[in-house]
């Protein structure tokens, strides 16, 4: 049985991500569940960022391996399918190098967008843990497994979206209009937070429908056998929280994935940028949880970012004619995020005095 180059590359990539995830989780140590300190979070955040940057350089050198670009015909096929807006040199080798540089740039831009939008997830994850009464020592385990579930769901979402875009190009305009709406909504909603109804949450109802749910937490266990109820297997509330985390992340993906499709039409690049961003999200959660209030205007920056990307999708034909490239997009995105962070540090909002 023969496997395509794309399948083999995906298999190797999946094994690598799972290995690092297990290492991060502590599966190869006896440490067990523990409260993640700032230093540990900072180290793992740096590791995931370093891996993401290393993958950028990998794509620049070996990006041809993803689509098995070993012939001029394969290069032409991939370019026409995913990279119609770029013009390649006539030489096969020069064309391959140019395409790899473009793939790497699109990956880096997509990664930056996804990583930035993940800040929204952090606010919601804090709310979820608080609403369900999860102990701080179990945050790490829940986040890792919840995010792993979301990777599987995003995989389906990304390749389904790519197939639709290939068949119906006008979907990009729907994505663009949705992102403009979402960005403007964020700008006007500010820091408003919605409460989580733990009993009527869709993920909770779905889990309760297909599983026996135990009424209380049992240490850091996801499953428990109840000998007083016929040795039935029950899922604990901690397992339910994992489902809620994965469900919530997919809801956020409705914003972020269309945003990355404005940068690249290559589903593999979209997937890789998503994986590195959300795998780094767990470490970033613990890294930012104590200092997130320092970046009061970042939320508004994300609103401007989504609005810009939405407008870019709506006007992509005109922007291409005017020579607006992915390098320009990257500069605008970095500028928006940089300005929002600098303003947060220079002009922190005044705390309201108690009456």
C-alpha positions in Angstrom: 0.0 0.0 0.0 1.5 3.3 -1.1 1.1 6.6 0.8 1.3 10.0 -0.7 4.1 12.3 0.4 1.5 14.6 2.1 0.2 11.7 4.2 3.7 10.6 5.2 4.6 14.2 6.1 1.4 14.6 8.1 2.1 11.3 9.9 5.6 12.4 10.9 4.4 15.8 12.0 1.6 14.3 14.1 4.1 12.0 15.9 6.4 14.9 16.6 3.6 17.1 18.0 2.2 14.3 20.2 5.7 13.5 21.6 6.3 17.1 22.5 2.8 17.4 24.0 3.3 14.4 26.2 6.7 15.8 27.2 5.0 19.0 28.1 2.2 17.2 30.0 4.8 15.3 32.0 3.9 11.8 30.8 7.6 10.8 31.0 8.0 11.9 34.6 6.5 11.1 37.9 5.5 14.7 38.7 1.8 14.3 38.2 -0.7 17.2 38.3 0.8 20.4 39.8 0.3 24.2 39.8 2.3 25.6 36.9 4.5 28.4 38.1 5.5 31.5 36.1 9.0 30.2 35.3 7.8 26.8 34.0 5.2 28.6 31.8 7.8 31.0 30.5 10.2 28.2 29.6 7.5 26.2 27.7 6.2 29.3 26.0 9.7 29.9 24.7 10.0 26.3 23.6 6.8 26.4 21.6 7.7 29.7 20.0 11.2 28.4 19.2 9.6 25.3 17.6 7.3 27.5 15.5 10.1 29.7 14.3 12.2 26.6 13.5 9.4 25.2 11.4 9.4 28.5 9.4 13.0 27.9 8.5 12.2 24.2 7.7 9.6 25.4 5.2 12.0 27.8 3.6 14.5 24.9 3.0 12.3 21.8 2.7 8.8 23.1 2.0 8.7 21.1 -1.2 8.3 17.9 0.9 4.8 18.8 1.9 3.4 18.6 -1.6 6.1 16.4 -3.1 7.3 19.1 -5.5 9.9 17.0 -7.3 9.0 17.9 -10.9 8.1 21.1 -12.8 4.6 19.7 -13.4 4.1 19.2 -9.6 5.4 22.8 -9.0 2.9 24.2 -11.6 0.0 22.1 -10.2 0.6 23.3 -6.6 1.0 26.9 -7.7 -2.2 26.9 -9.7 -4.1 25.3 -6.9 -3.0 27.3 -3.8 -0.7 30.1 -5.0 -2.3 31.7 -8.0 -1.3 35.2 -7.1 2.4 34.7 -7.2 4.6 34.6 -10.3 7.5 32.1 -10.3 10.8 32.2 -12.2 11.0 30.0 -15.3 13.7 27.8 -13.8 12.3 24.9 -11.8 14.9 25.1 -9.0 14.5 28.9 -8.7 10.7 28.5 -8.8 10.8 25.9 -6.0 12.9 28.1 -3.8 10.5 31.1 -4.5 7.5 29.0 -3.6 9.1 27.7 -0.4 9.9 31.3 0.7 6.2 32.2 0.0 4.9 29.2 2.0 7.2 30.0 4.9 6.1 33.7 5.0 2.4 32.7 4.8 2.9 30.2 7.6 4.6 32.8 9.8 1.9 35.4 9.2 -0.8 32.9 9.8 0.9 31.7 13.0 1.2 35.3 14.3 -2.5 36.0 13.6 -3.7 32.7 15.3 -1.4 33.2 18.3 -2.7 36.8 18.7 -6.3 35.8 18.5 -5.6 33.0 21.0 -5.5 35.7 23.7 -9.3 35.8 23.6 -9.3 32.1 24.4 -7.3 32.8 27.6 -10.0 35.1 29.0 -12.6 32.5 28.3 -10.6 29.6 29.7 -10.2 31.5 33.0 -14.0 31.9 33.0 -14.5 28.2 32.3 -12.2 27.1 35.1 -13.8 29.5 37.6 -17.4 28.5 36.6 -16.8 24.8 36.9 -14.7 25.1 40.1 -11.6 23.4 38.6 -8.6 23.3 41.0 -5.5 25.2 39.8 -3.3 22.1 39.9 -5.5 20.5 37.2 -5.4 23.4 34.8 -2.5 22.1 32.9 -3.8 18.6 32.3 -7.3 19.8 31.2 -5.8 22.4 28.8 -3.4 19.9 27.1 -6.1 17.3 26.5 -8.7 19.9 25.6 -6.5 21.5 23.1 -5.6 18.1 21.6 -9.3 17.5 21.0 -9.6 20.9 19.4 -6.7 20.1 17.0 -8.6 17.1 15.7 -11.8 19.2 15.2 -9.8 22.0 13.6 -8.2 19.5 11.1 -11.7 18.7 9.9 -12.8 22.3 9.8 -9.7 23.5 7.9 -9.7 20.9 5.1 -13.5 21.2 4.7 -13.1 25.0 4.4 -10.3 24.6 1.9 -12.4 22.3 -0.2 -15.3 24.8 -0.2 -13.0 27.7 -1.1 -11.5 25.7 -4.0 -15.0 25.0 -5.3 -16.8 28.3 -4.4 -14.4 31.3 -4.5 -17.2 33.6 -3.4 -17.1 32.1 0.1 -14.1 34.4 0.8 -16.4 37.4 0.7 -18.7 35.7 3.3 -15.7 35.1 5.5 -14.5 38.7 5.0 -17.9 40.2 5.9 -18.1 37.9 9.0 -14.7 39.0 10.2 -15.5 42.7 9.7 -18.7 42.2 11.8 -16.8 40.3 14.5 -14.0 42.9 14.6 -16.4 45.8 15.0 -18.4 43.8 17.6 -15.2 43.4 19.7 -14.4 47.1 19.4 -17.8 48.1 20.7 -18.2 45.3 23.3 -14.9 46.1 25.0 -14.2 44.0 28.0 -17.7 42.7 28.5 -17.7 39.1 29.6 -20.5 36.6 29.3 -21.3 34.3 32.2 -21.1 30.5 31.6 -24.2 28.5 32.5 -22.5 25.2 33.5 -25.8 23.2 33.5 -27.1 24.3 30.1 -23.9 24.7 28.2 -24.3 22.8 24.8 -21.1 20.7 25.4 -22.3 19.7 28.9 -25.7 18.7 27.5 -24.0 16.7 24.7 -21.7 14.9 27.2 -24.5 14.1 29.6 -26.6 12.6 26.8 -24.0 10.0 25.8 -22.0 9.4 29.1 -22.8 8.8 32.7 -21.5 11.9 34.5 -20.3 11.6 38.1 -21.5 14.3 40.4 -18.2 15.5 41.8 -14.5 15.8 41.0 -12.2 12.8 41.8 -8.7 14.1 42.1 -7.3 14.6 38.5 -9.2 11.6 37.1 -11.3 11.7 33.9 -13.1 8.4 34.5 -14.2 6.6 37.6 -15.9 3.2 38.2 -18.7 3.2 40.8 -19.0 -0.2 42.5 -22.2 0.9 44.2 -23.9 1.4 40.9 -23.2 -1.9 39.1 -19.5 -1.0 38.4 -20.6 1.5 35.7 -18.0 3.8 34.2 -18.6 7.4 34.8 -16.9 10.5 33.4 -15.9 13.1 36.0 -16.6 16.8 35.8 -13.0 17.2 34.8 -13.6 15.3 31.6 -16.7 17.5 31.0 -14.5 20.6 31.2 -12.1 19.1 28.6 -15.1 18.8 26.2 -16.1 22.4 27.0 -12.5 23.6 26.3 -12.4 21.8 23.0 -15.9 23.0 22.0 -15.0 26.6 23.0 -11.8 26.6 21.0 -13.6 25.4 17.9 -16.1 28.3 18.3 -13.1 30.7 18.3 -11.8 28.9 15.2 -14.8 30.3 13.4 -13.0 33.6 13.6 -9.4 32.7 13.3 -9.4 30.0 10.6 -11.2 32.3 8.0 -8.7 35.0 9.0 -5.8 32.7 8.1 -7.4 31.7 4.8 -7.1 35.4 3.9 -3.4 34.9 4.1 -3.0 31.5 2.4 -5.3 29.1 0.5 -3.0 26.2 1.3 -4.8 24.0 3.9 -1.5 22.5 5.1 0.0 25.8 5.9 -3.2 26.8 7.7 -3.1 23.6 9.7 0.5 23.9 10.6 0.2 27.5 11.8 -2.9 26.6 13.8 -1.2 23.6 15.5 1.8 25.6 16.6 -0.3 28.5 17.8 -2.8 26.5 19.9 -0.2 24.1 21.3 1.7 27.1 22.6 -1.6 28.4 24.0 -1.5 26.2 27.1 1.9 27.6 28.1 0.9 31.1 27.2 -2.2 30.7 29.4 0.0 30.3 32.5 2.5 32.8 31.3 -0.1 35.6 30.8 -2.7 34.7 33.5 -1.0 37.0 36.1 0.0 39.8 33.7 -2.9 39.9 31.2 -4.5 42.9 32.9 -1.4 44.9 31.9 -2.6 44.8 28.2 -6.0 46.5 28.6 -6.1 47.7 24.9 -5.0 44.4 23.4 -8.7 43.4 23.1 -9.3 46.5 20.9 -6.2 45.7 18.9 -7.6 42.3 18.1 -10.9 43.9 17.0 -8.9 46.2 14.6 -6.9 43.2 13.5 -10.0 41.1 12.6 -11.6 44.1 10.8 -8.4 44.7 8.7 -8.3 41.0 7.7 -12.0 41.0 6.8 -11.5 44.1 4.6 -8.5 42.4 3.1 -10.6 39.4 2.1 -13.4 41.6 0.7 -11.0 43.6 -1.4 -8.4 41.0 -2.2 -8.7 41.3 -6.0 -8.0 45.1 -5.9 -5.3 44.7 -3.3 -3.5 42.2 -5.5 -3.7 44.6 -8.4 -2.2 47.4 -6.3 0.7 45.1 -5.3 -0.4 44.6 -1.6 1.6 41.4 -0.6 1.8 39.1 2.4 4.9 41.1 3.5 2.6 44.2 3.8 0.0 42.2 5.7 2.6 41.0 8.1 3.8 44.5 8.7 0.3 45.8 9.3 -0.5 42.9 11.7 2.7 43.5 13.7 1.9 47.2 13.8 -1.6 46.8 15.1 -0.5 44.4 17.9 2.6 46.5 18.7 0.6 49.7 19.0 -2.1 48.1 21.2 0.6 46.7 23.6 2.5 49.9 23.7 -0.6 52.0 24.4 -1.6 49.5 27.2 1.8 50.0 28.9 2.0 53.8 28.4 -1.6 54.6 29.2 -3.0 52.0 31.6 -6.8 52.6 32.4 -7.4 54.1 35.8 -8.9 51.8 38.4 -12.3 52.8 39.6 -12.4 53.9 43.2 -14.7 52.0 45.5 -17.7 54.0 46.5 
